[in-house]
Amino acid sequence: MASGVEREQVVRNKQVIFKDYVTGFPKESDMQLTTNTTTLKLPQGSTGVLVKNLYLSCDPYTRFHMTKASSDTPSYIKTFTPGSPITGFGVAKVLESRDADFKQGDLVWGITGWEEYSLINATESLFKIHNTDVPLSYYTGILGMPGMTAYAGFCEVCSPKKGEQVYVSAASGAVGQLVGQIAKLMGCYVVGSAGSKEKVDLLKNKFGFDDAFNYKEEPNLDAALKRYFPEGIDIYFENVGGKMLDAVLPNMKFRGRIAVCGMISQYNLEKPEGLHNLMFLVYREVRMQGFNVLNYYHLYEKFLETVLPDIKKGKIAYVEDVVEGLESAPSALIGLFAGRNVGKQVVVVSRE
């Protein structure tokens, strides 16, 4: 009888394996879908949790983990190990736990593997999900790391005031769509940019931005920004970098603020683009500050208290781009860098 129970605990475990370090643009062939088996029991001596993954998040920052570490690599960026599953943020259900903070049946979000089942030893990266009256997939985005990123970068770094002029690049993505809506709820004037007519329409009609434009249709970004912000920009939420940042700098107001969240236009370049207009930081006394959301997780409960009621009331809208199955994950991730996704890119592993 005992051996029969043991056999029942061995299950298939589909995984997305990282094949080797990447230079330039990542490709689907840099990842491989494999199927192994795993035992649904924590190994002896483990103090972690065993989870069943439900939803996985595709995020641009994943690109950093695909590059071989060098002396310039920040300590908090742990590069992927070739031959091992890709890791990232996700939503999961606890099957077994030896950590006092979690029990069987708990729903959690945090760092997990791109696989059906994961053993998570670094449980300090997990957050227990208490509010289940919203879709669980929201914890890969608006109620997870991207949502916290929007809140920390805009509310904490930029200290916005009612009536200020706010510009958000890559505004239809997981972070940008929330930044713009928080800004509107705080009484700011908000313009966003995106890379297609569909995304621009979303910004204006779904997310309530005051205006929006397709940067691909603007031959002169400086002129476009002067058109939308004739008096200048108080706050720029930076997601793009490169030519976009260079165009923004001369359009910043005196003592404006720039929160540097990311620079997706630069992630896949072997030689990043340089900037020409940095002296405007001096001329206008502009504060440009990078930030890491990991340093703001202590504000997570405050963040939930701020956005969750407005999500439930429909005052904050949210758009996801959902694909089904781990086999769809590599294509979904690569699609981020071509702008294929409309809204937050989510991979469904299991709806159970």
Secondary structure by P-SEA (a helix, b strand, c coil): caaaaaaaabbbbbbbccccccccccccccbbbbbbcccccccccccbbbbbbcccccccccccccccccccccccbbbbcccbbbbcbbbbbbcccccccccccccccccccccccccccccccbbbbcccccccccccccccaaaaaaaaacccccccccbbbbbbcccccccaaaaaaaaaaaccbbbbbbccaaaaaaacccccccccccccccccaaaaaaaacccccccccccccaaaaaaaccccccbbbbbbccccccccccbbbbbcccccccccbbbbbbbbccccccaaaaaaaccaaaaaaccbbbbbbccccccaaaaaaaaaaacccccbbbbbcccc
